[in-house]
């Protein structure tokens, strides 16, 4: 079947619904393979299936239900469920808030460290980076009842290798801090058995 040089667009418009009808029951990957095979039969070059996926080069999945792709990978690796997160955070498509009313540690020093870690997890869930300001950390300490004006600066010295940065430049969780955050979430919201 050769294209009518006078009206090639008409032929294209007639072909598209037929192609769509044939490809509809297939998955996205199967559609790409079918189109690539058909083009090959016509002797025309098409990008390979693998190269069609490479432009993004983002090893993380797309954000889902208000949670960043990086955080989704961390959740899986840390065995954290969405139900557990929902005990600690209010997660909406455009915002994440800490709803936990306390931190699991007994002393205010450790509760302060845990509150700052949870602040980093909150940011990580939303934007994929566990960075936050000192004011955000202080605000959460106030909310969960561990803010001690006289000792807060000393309590921050207990961050150890969980949190890097400074009061002025802001804070960021390290990999050990992300792991500790998973443990805090598990303490605040133990896994339920179904």
PyMOL commands that set and color helices and strands:
alter all, ss='L'
color gray80, all
select helices_A, chain A and resi 8-23+28-41+49-54+69-78+82-88+108-127+134-144+152-159+175-188
alter helices_A, ss='H'
color red, helices_A
select strands_A, chain A and resi 89-91+96-98+131-132+163-166+170-173
alter strands_A, ss='S'
color yellow, strands_A
deselect
rebuild
show_as cartoon
